[in-house]
């Protein structure tokens, strides 16, 4: 409080000992009009670790800082740098409480970085616009502290999807997604949960909700007729040898036993998280005692000329009566899945698939069918960028009524697309990083699945207008949105 253009030796001590500089703050004072006072020392040589705070005007009686009066129940007004310094100390204390992982130097840096020279006036009328930054910094250092800015994000907020904040997704960049397979109550739990994100400026932590962090993917599957049988429609290359069929499937999303369902395979969605991949497939079929039996072996292509065996399975059709057939199918093996909430979450997951179907012929032009399918996932270890699973299972139900003529096919039905029905999903959530941005602590969170099934009415109609031209119309109503129209498709194909 000597009114000098330089700080005293204690205030400027970090000027002489550079090791102290990063975590050292010296404070100069302004009045209520943000004007420098006559009494305060200026920042001077301490400008690089000096900030400004309210200290009261030169007339403490009219413009002093209000404070409790010692040994009384009343208040008093005082002016001086002893009034300004507690503003900075209080802000530092609040920031340490809000950001417990930050070092003292990082706290000081936040205070300095978010201070501003804007609006300040020197005792002799100096302003930033007229006198420039160098003059103003010699008076006010970094400028007036700003508690709101210092406690907010300075850089971008990032959610680490690796071991460091450099490997992560920026908040609001739409690169973090909640897979469409996660819906209903489990999606609500994740979206309403709180997550830690980190300021790229210094690793300061902030809490956001799942709704702020994750973009929700949507999935809508509209059953659609394809005039060709499903198996041949998927096959780019196939060959038959007696009752053995070899095929190349460019993007396999077919049901376990497409040879049983034929065109109806197009009505069935795929299990959650499963990724369509190119496959080589071999099927062996035979009949005995009225039963139709088939087994298959498929291999994911792991390169142009390499493949690895992935799934094996079998199916059987049992004629319960002349008009009724029961089909059972089973498959198990490795499946390419995408459990990631960040790009590149693909992993090989062992799945077990079970399917039960009923096929009823009412007349040559009328048929009914029903299908129940369930997929169980072996447990997957969670990672920084993908969900883990524990005893996870999903199922689907589809029933339909078919009308068939020489040139048209129509199906009216109800479908419950694959939905998660059992088990839990696990997230490894980062909750702390060090000063280098490396994640030092994760928290595992379990989200238990609660089945919420709904049935969407659907219609698919295919007609051949000419020998080489087909029109296919399909659509469904969305039960989760008061049965509004979910999707309508019209496909026209012609062969030349």
Secondary structure, 3 states (H helix, E strand, C coil): CCCCCCCCCCCCHHHHCHHHHHHCCEEEEECCCCEECCCCCCCHHHHHHEEEEECCCCCHHHHCEEEECCCCCCEEEECCHHHHHHHHHHHHHHHHHHCCCCCHHHHHHHHHHHCECCCCECCCCCCHHHHHHHHHHHHHCCCECCHHHHCCCCCCEEEECCCECCCEEECCCCCCEECCCCCHHHHHHHHHCEEEEEECCCCCEEEEEHHHHCEECCCCCCCCCCCCCHHHHHEEEEEEECCEEEEEEEEECCCCCHHHHHHHHHHCCCCCCECCEEEEEEEEEEEECCEEEEEEEEEEECCCCCEEEEEEEEEEEEECCCCEEEEEEEEEEEEEEECECCCCCEEEEEEEEEEEEEEEEEECCEEEEEEEEEEEECCECCECCECEEEEEEEEEEEEEEEEECCCEEEEEEEEEEEEEEEEEEEEEEEEEECCCCEEEEEEEEEEECCCCCCCEEEEEEEEEEECCEEEEEEEEEEHHHCCEEEEEEEEEEECC
